């Protein structure tokens, strides 16, 4: 059965919220609505659908932060309205909980293992990082890593991924596992499949990346490399990468 196509450009904001509630709240399995935390995960999906699909088709659709969008949906829909008065505290607890959900991704190296492919966020910080994201329910770590790499770079790394090759750190109570993938072609074009999340995908010399002496990204040390092409100009742009660089270099040196 073909999914009904909604002409979002012809809808009011209230009608758009009705449509999103039907897609992501009303018609999901009951267990996904068992707690307010699970409901907020569904609302997060609705938010990205709104940003990626609805807003480009609707000139008058306003831009929201995720927090404001969720509050709007809680107040809008009868099924959620019972929790509207607790939204502020529930959203705060949810963001803290979400920070503890395990994250998986990949360190994508070229054939000679001297360059690594990084993605740059499209948000306010616009920091460089490894393609990675939170693991979904019933998803294995390698499946999560391959999915996130595909979404953020357009590259399917699964044929090159080896389960035993990974770096894993716990950063601020969040477990992060990055699989080390060797043999990614340098001459191919990379383009994210997701919208409004990744602003750039490019290669960087592994030797020129900043490192840190602990898993705390705020404690950075920086080594200038003679062969660097000077693309690394600000340390804070690479604070998401730094805790892993030393471990990746050690792994490469053993090969």
VENZIPE-V255132 format. One record per backbone hydrogen bond with DSSP energy under -0.5 kcal/mol. NH is the residue of the N-H (numbers start at 0). CO is the residue of the C=O. If there is no record, write none. Layout:
nh | co
NH | CO
NH | CO
//
This chain:
nh | co
5 | 3
7 | 5
9 | 6
10 | 7
15 | 11
16 | 12
17 | 13
18 | 14
19 | 15
20 | 16
21 | 17
22 | 18
23 | 19
24 | 20
25 | 20
26 | 21
27 | 24
31 | 28
32 | 29
33 | 30
38 | 34
39 | 35
40 | 36
41 | 37
42 | 38
43 | 39
44 | 40
45 | 41
46 | 42
47 | 43
48 | 44
49 | 45
50 | 46
51 | 47
52 | 48
53 | 48
54 | 49
56 | 52
56 | 53
57 | 53
57 | 54
60 | 57
68 | 64
69 | 65
70 | 66
71 | 67
72 | 68
73 | 69
74 | 70
75 | 71
76 | 72
79 | 76
80 | 76
81 | 77
82 | 79
83 | 80
85 | 82
86 | 83
89 | 85
90 | 86
91 | 87
92 | 88
93 | 89
94 | 90
95 | 91
96 | 92
97 | 93
98 | 94
99 | 96
100 | 97
102 | 174
103 | 132
104 | 176
105 | 130
106 | 178
107 | 105
107 | 116
108 | 106
108 | 180
109 | 114
112 | 109
115 | 203
116 | 107
117 | 115
117 | 201
118 | 128
119 | 199
120 | 118
120 | 126
121 | 196
127 | 236
128 | 118
132 | 103
134 | 101
138 | 135
143 | 139
144 | 140
145 | 141
146 | 142
147 | 143
148 | 144
149 | 145
150 | 146
151 | 147
152 | 148
153 | 148
153 | 149
154 | 148
156 | 154
159 | 156
160 | 156
160 | 157
164 | 161
165 | 163
166 | 177
168 | 175
170 | 168
170 | 173
171 | 169
173 | 170
174 | 172
175 | 168
176 | 102
177 | 166
177 | 175
178 | 104
178 | 176
179 | 164
180 | 106
180 | 178
181 | 179
182 | 108
182 | 109
183 | 108
187 | 184
190 | 152
192 | 150
193 | 150
198 | 119
199 | 119
201 | 117
203 | 115
205 | 113
207 | 204
208 | 205
210 | 220
211 | 241
212 | 218
216 | 214
218 | 215
219 | 217
220 | 210
223 | 221
227 | 224
232 | 230
236 | 233
237 | 234
238 | 235
239 | 127
240 | 237
241 | 237
242 | 238
243 | 240
244 | 240
244 | 241
245 | 241
247 | 243
248 | 244
249 | 245
250 | 246
251 | 247
252 | 248
253 | 249
253 | 250
254 | 251
//
